[in-house]
Amino acid sequence: MTFHIRCAAALIGLAIAPALAVEDGKFADFGGVKIHYIDRGQGEPIVLLHGGTSNLESWITAGVVADLQKDFRVIAFDARGSGRSDKPRDPKAYGRQQALDVPRLLDALKLDRAHIVGFSLGSSTVAQLLTLNPERFLTATQAAGAGRSPAAANDSRIEVEASEIEKGCISRSRLYRQAPPNAKPTEDDYAKAEARCRADKNFDQYSVAASLRGYRDQAVTLAQMAAVKVPTLGIVGTLDHTLKEMQDLSKARPDMKFVLLEGVSHTGTTGIQGQPALVKEIRAFIGGQRTN
């Protein structure tokens, strides 16, 4: 199956059209690093964390923000190193610091607690936060990311992918690894993805590479995750490369609600972030917690 440019863009987390104008975007300064965020709707707050090499607009283009803001106060932000947020190039500025931007933003908005939803890298950030600041979260949703184990945090592929992004704006090995099994990218797809990446003025390949190298500071153990008491939804597709780790997490946390989406992948046209079932399950989970 051959990807067209829409799929190639989705693979690296870039918008499928020219960047949307986030007219209501605001900025918060955390230790000299400015974080760009949106704050829409009313009700219980939900914080959305995007995937790696992506930005908050991935939640907008997927329709997630528009759906949830009907009933919730939706807060989404560009993780440091992405979108319109500041872009340090030192790996030490990422990892745990990237996770701690969430409670910092909650403090800035004078919010004691919130629901939190993360996809991919965002889900790894959620996992770390559930071990660092569990008292700040009403519920958690981990979509396609169980948390970065010590082994995964030190995986040699991280340096390979970071170096590829530094040199070519995209990581071919990362795109191939995250693509659905029956839809691996072609040479033409790689070329289009690179062109798209280089045309994005908000994408700094050196900062993104530093973010990947910061993964070493995101490690959580399965024992730590098993001890989490925050009500958690785990959701993943049958075609997702994170399927096994999500299944392992569900075994370690039998209290976690685990949802498997048939035929859904990590990225591309069947990527989980754009599936209506994702928002449906989030709503059902939060609603169920309210009645418990």
C-alpha positions as CSV (number, residue, x, y, z in Angstrom):
1,M,0.0,0.0,0.0
2,T,1.5,3.4,-1.0
3,F,1.1,6.4,1.2
4,H,0.1,9.7,-0.3
5,I,1.4,13.0,1.2
6,R,-1.4,13.1,3.8
7,C,-0.2,9.8,5.3
8,A,3.4,10.7,5.1
9,A,2.7,13.9,7.0
10,A,0.8,12.1,9.6
11,L,3.6,9.7,10.1
12,I,5.9,12.4,11.5
13,G,3.1,14.1,13.4
14,L,3.0,17.2,11.1
15,A,-0.3,18.9,10.2
16,I,-1.7,17.7,6.9
17,A,-2.3,21.3,5.8
18,P,-0.5,24.6,6.4
19,A,-0.3,25.2,10.2
20,L,-3.6,26.4,11.6
21,A,-3.8,29.8,13.1
22,V,-4.3,29.3,16.9
23,E,-5.6,32.8,17.5
24,D,-6.4,32.1,21.1
25,G,-3.0,30.7,21.9
26,K,-1.3,32.0,25.1
27,F,2.2,31.6,26.6
28,A,3.5,30.7,30.0
29,D,7.2,31.1,31.0
30,F,8.7,28.2,33.0
31,G,12.3,28.9,34.0
32,G,13.0,30.9,30.9
33,V,11.2,28.4,28.6
34,K,8.0,29.8,27.0
35,I,5.3,27.2,26.6
36,H,2.5,27.9,24.0
37,Y,-1.0,26.6,25.0
38,I,-4.7,26.9,24.3
39,D,-7.4,27.0,26.9
40,R,-10.9,26.4,25.5
41,G,-14.4,25.5,26.8
42,Q,-15.8,25.2,30.3
43,G,-16.2,22.5,32.8
44,E,-13.8,20.0,34.3
45,P,-10.3,20.6,32.9
46,I,-8.7,18.1,30.5
47,V,-5.0,18.4,29.5
48,L,-4.0,17.0,26.1
49,L,-0.4,15.9,25.5
50,H,0.6,15.3,21.9
51,G,3.0,12.8,20.4
52,G,6.7,13.1,19.6
53,T,7.7,15.3,16.5
54,S,4.2,16.7,16.6
55,N,2.4,19.7,18.3
56,L,-0.9,20.6,19.8
57,E,-2.5,21.2,16.4
58,S,-2.6,17.4,16.0
59,W,-5.4,17.4,18.5
60,I,-7.2,20.2,16.6
61,T,-6.9,18.6,13.2
62,A,-8.1,15.3,14.6
63,G,-11.3,17.0,15.9
64,V,-10.5,16.1,19.5
65,V,-10.4,19.6,20.9
66,A,-13.7,20.6,19.2
67,D,-15.4,17.6,20.5
68,L,-14.2,17.8,24.1
69,Q,-14.6,21.5,24.5
70,K,-18.4,21.1,24.3
71,D,-18.4,19.8,27.8
72,F,-14.9,20.3,29.3
73,R,-12.3,22.9,29.7
74,V,-9.7,21.7,27.2
75,I,-6.0,22.7,27.7
76,A,-3.5,21.6,25.1
77,F,0.1,22.8,24.7
78,D,3.1,22.5,22.5
79,A,5.6,20.5,24.5
80,R,8.9,22.3,24.8
81,G,10.9,21.8,21.6
82,S,7.8,21.7,19.4
83,G,5.2,23.9,17.8
84,R,5.3,27.5,19.0
85,S,6.9,26.7,22.3
86,D,10.6,27.5,23.0
87,K,13.1,25.0,21.6
88,P,16.1,24.3,23.8
89,R,18.8,22.2,22.2
90,D,20.1,20.6,25.3
91,P,18.7,17.1,26.1
92,K,18.8,18.1,29.8
93,A,16.0,20.5,29.2
94,Y,13.6,17.7,28.3
95,G,12.8,14.4,29.9
96,R,11.5,15.0,33.4
97,Q,11.4,18.8,32.8
98,Q,9.1,18.2,29.9
99,A,6.7,16.3,32.2
100,L,6.9,18.9,35.0
101,D,5.6,21.5,32.6
102,V,2.1,20.0,33.1
103,P,1.9,20.7,36.9
104,R,3.6,24.0,36.2
105,L,0.8,25.0,33.8
106,L,-1.9,23.8,36.2
107,D,-0.4,26.0,38.8
108,A,-0.2,29.0,36.4
109,L,-3.9,28.4,35.6
110,K,-4.7,28.0,39.3
111,L,-6.0,24.4,38.8
112,D,-5.6,21.9,41.6
113,R,-6.5,18.8,39.5
114,A,-7.3,17.9,35.9
115,H,-8.0,14.9,33.7
116,I,-5.0,14.1,31.5
117,V,-4.8,12.5,28.1
118,G,-1.6,11.6,26.3
119,F,-0.8,10.0,23.0
120,S,2.6,8.3,22.3
121,L,5.2,10.5,23.8
122,G,2.4,12.3,25.5
123,S,1.4,9.0,27.0
124,S,4.9,8.3,28.3
125,T,4.7,11.8,29.9
126,V,1.4,10.8,31.5
127,A,3.0,7.6,32.9
128,Q,5.9,9.6,34.4
129,L,3.5,12.2,35.9
130,L,1.4,9.4,37.5
131,T,4.5,8.5,39.5
132,L,5.6,12.0,40.2
133,N,2.4,14.0,40.8
134,P,-0.5,11.6,41.0
135,E,-2.4,14.0,43.3
136,R,-2.9,16.4,40.4
137,F,-5.0,14.2,38.2
138,L,-8.6,13.2,38.4
139,T,-8.2,10.5,35.7
140,A,-5.5,9.6,33.2
141,T,-5.7,8.2,29.6
142,Q,-2.7,6.5,28.1
143,A,-3.2,6.2,24.3
144,A,-0.6,4.0,22.5
145,G,2.1,4.4,25.1
146,A,2.6,2.5,28.4
147,G,5.4,4.5,29.8
148,R,9.1,4.4,29.0
149,S,10.8,1.4,30.8
150,P,14.4,1.8,31.8
151,A,15.4,-0.5,28.9
152,A,13.3,1.6,26.4
153,A,14.7,4.8,27.8
154,N,18.2,3.7,27.0
155,D,17.4,1.9,23.7
156,S,20.2,2.5,21.1
157,R,17.5,3.3,18.5
158,I,16.9,6.7,20.2
159,E,20.3,8.0,19.2
160,V,19.9,6.6,15.7
161,E,16.6,8.3,15.3
162,A,17.8,11.6,16.9
163,S,20.8,11.7,14.5
164,E,18.6,11.0,11.5
165,I,16.3,13.9,12.4
166,E,19.3,16.2,12.9
167,K,20.7,15.3,9.5
168,G,17.5,14.9,7.4
169,C,14.7,16.6,9.4
170,I,12.9,13.2,9.5
171,S,13.9,9.8,10.9
172,R,13.4,7.1,8.3
173,S,13.8,4.3,10.8
174,R,11.2,6.0,13.1
175,L,8.7,6.4,10.3
176,Y,9.1,2.8,9.3
177,R,8.9,1.5,12.9
178,Q,5.7,3.4,13.7
179,A,3.9,2.8,10.4
180,P,1.1,0.2,10.2
181,P,2.4,-3.3,9.2
182,N,0.6,-3.3,5.9
183,A,1.4,0.3,4.9
184,K,5.2,0.9,5.2
185,P,6.4,4.1,3.6
186,T,8.1,4.2,0.2
187,E,11.0,6.3,-1.1
188,D,8.5,8.8,-2.4
189,D,6.8,9.0,1.0
190,Y,10.1,9.7,2.7
191,A,10.9,12.5,0.2
192,K,7.5,14.1,0.7
193,A,7.7,13.8,4.4
194,E,11.1,15.5,4.4
195,A,9.9,18.3,2.2
196,R,6.9,18.8,4.5
197,C,9.2,18.8,7.5
198,R,11.6,21.4,6.1
199,A,8.7,23.7,5.1
200,D,7.4,23.8,8.7
201,K,8.8,26.9,10.2
202,N,7.9,25.8,13.7
203,F,9.9,22.5,13.4
204,D,13.4,22.7,14.7
205,Q,15.2,19.4,14.0
206,Y,17.9,20.0,16.6
207,S,15.4,20.6,19.4
208,V,13.4,17.5,18.4
209,A,16.6,15.5,18.4
210,A,17.4,16.8,21.9
211,S,13.9,15.9,23.0
212,L,14.5,12.3,21.9
213,R,17.8,12.2,23.7
214,G,16.0,13.4,26.8
215,Y,14.0,10.1,26.9
216,R,16.6,8.7,29.2
217,D,15.1,10.9,31.9
218,Q,11.6,9.6,31.4
219,A,12.1,6.1,32.7
220,V,9.4,4.5,34.9
221,T,9.4,0.9,36.1
222,L,6.4,-1.5,35.7
223,A,6.4,-1.7,39.6
224,Q,6.0,2.0,39.8
225,M,3.1,1.9,37.3
226,A,1.5,-1.0,39.2
227,A,1.4,1.2,42.3
228,V,-0.6,4.0,40.6
229,K,-4.0,4.6,42.0
230,V,-5.3,7.3,39.6
231,P,-8.2,5.9,37.6
232,T,-6.6,5.1,34.2
233,L,-7.8,4.3,30.7
234,G,-5.4,2.4,28.5
235,I,-6.3,2.4,24.8
236,V,-4.4,1.1,21.8
237,G,-5.0,-0.3,18.3
238,T,-4.4,-3.9,17.1
239,L,-1.9,-2.6,14.5
240,D,0.0,-0.3,16.9
241,H,3.7,-1.1,17.5
242,T,3.0,-0.3,21.2
243,L,0.4,-3.1,21.5
244,K,2.5,-5.5,23.6
245,E,3.7,-2.9,26.1
246,M,0.2,-1.7,26.5
247,Q,-1.0,-5.3,27.2
248,D,1.9,-5.7,29.7
249,L,0.7,-2.5,31.5
250,S,-2.9,-3.8,31.6
251,K,-1.6,-7.0,33.3
252,A,0.4,-5.0,35.8
253,R,-2.5,-2.7,36.5
254,P,-5.7,-4.9,36.5
255,D,-7.6,-1.9,37.8
256,M,-7.0,0.0,34.6
257,K,-9.7,0.0,32.0
258,F,-8.1,-1.5,28.8
259,V,-9.6,-0.9,25.4
260,L,-8.4,-2.5,22.2
261,L,-9.4,-0.9,18.9
262,E,-9.5,-3.3,15.9
263,G,-7.6,-2.3,12.8
264,V,-6.2,0.9,14.4
265,S,-2.5,1.8,14.1
266,H,-0.2,4.3,15.7
267,T,0.0,6.7,12.7
268,G,-1.3,7.1,9.2
269,T,-4.9,7.1,8.0
270,T,-5.8,4.5,10.6
271,G,-3.8,6.2,13.4
272,I,-5.5,6.2,16.8
273,Q,-5.4,10.0,17.4
274,G,-7.8,10.6,14.6
275,Q,-10.3,7.8,15.4
276,P,-13.7,8.9,16.7
277,A,-13.5,5.9,19.1
278,L,-10.7,7.6,21.0
279,V,-12.9,10.5,22.1
280,K,-15.9,8.2,22.6
281,E,-13.9,6.1,25.0
282,I,-12.4,9.0,26.9
283,R,-15.9,10.5,27.4
284,A,-17.3,7.2,28.6
285,F,-14.4,6.6,31.0
286,I,-14.6,10.0,32.6
287,G,-18.4,9.7,32.8
288,G,-18.1,6.3,34.5
289,Q,-15.7,7.7,37.1
290,R,-18.1,10.4,38.0
291,T,-20.7,7.8,39.0
292,N,-18.3,5.6,41.0
